[in-house]
Amino acid sequence: MSLPVTAVSTLVATRTVVDALGPTGFAFFALVTTLPMLLPLNDLGTGAAIVEAMGKGNADHHRDLRGTIITSARLLSCTGIVSALVGVVPACFGAWSTVLNSGAQRSGELCVAVAFTLFGCSLPLNVGNSVLIALNRTHTALLFQMLGSVLTLGFIVLSGAVHAPSMAFIVSGFAAQCLVGAACLLWAGRILGLPLLGMVLGSLDTRHTPTRIWHLAGPMAAINVALAVAYATDRLVLVHVADSDAVAAYSAGARLFAPAVALASATGLPLWTIFARQRGTSGPPHASHVARLTLYFAAGGAILGAGLIFFGPAVASWMLHGKVDVGTGLMAAFAALLLVQSAAYPASMWLTDAAGLKYQAQRAGVMALVNLGLSIVLARHLGASGPVIGSVIAVMTCLFLPNFRRSMSHA
């Protein structure tokens, strides 16, 4: 239900940005809004600890869950402060213009500083999303994400209507993320009967005794690091080895790819909770069950990928007013990446105990290095398609196949 709403919101928002700022301005907008993704902060793996605490179901379940949530929020609040510093300190010295290769954008330093600060504010608020997933309310979390897309579109349309500077467009998504995060906390707190928003806001209070979460959160954080390096660096690679048109084409394709991969991710996330409960009760699923799920997810990814190939170029051209060519080859590369990522979800969700997450973290680190090297080489020869093809090869060889093989041997 949320996929078409999210997709349409994304498309209209992109076209609005292009209308207001032009293709070059859109390339800068895409760079700055994805730059905070380079920080491996997201949820720092705390979602894994929250799911595990929710799945225990013992006499101390409520106390363990409360302690895990407060510790997670404290960790994310501290990293949010770090995020703000990462954006503000280099901006004070004018370093971001060099990194972004965008000396023409005079407001670039301030834009990046504000983006990192708002991103940091959203980090502890994301605990609500993790709690909803742990409660097996992934559908509710997905609806809140859809609301975030609609809010972002509303802010961008308003910015375009008043002819606001690029700063207003960049801030839109981060502001919506903060509002949706607060709403998730309120909703999840209502379900649990806990004042989650107050717990998160007061998490820095040193009177709270920390709960042990790093044995799960640590490997998950390492996986987030690897994924950030693998995917968020693609635009930076292109801006240095290609040109702004390549960045704009890649960004348009990525905006079509994002709702499709979000659907695959939302379908796979409930497996995390299901497998966590199975490990504690009936034992692991049979190998044939994991293999069958992998085939189902691969088939779903292939169907969505076919839609990207057939409709993607025309829709992307509409978004960019035909000023930048988004070819079938680029969309085929994104379709292949969607297929591989979709097929990888069942095995990845099964390997979410402490040992499995540690194994995935090791493989993800190798994947990130391979992906970055391939992206640099392929971008020089293939332009916007290069980093995507590099991601396909890296994810297939370093993540999907090793994880699938391990899940088969342990299921």
Summary of the structure (lengths in Angstrom):
residues: 411
radius of gyration: 20.7
end to end distance: 32.7
largest distance: 62.0
contacts: 1527
relative contact order: 0.13
helix: 83%
strand: 0%
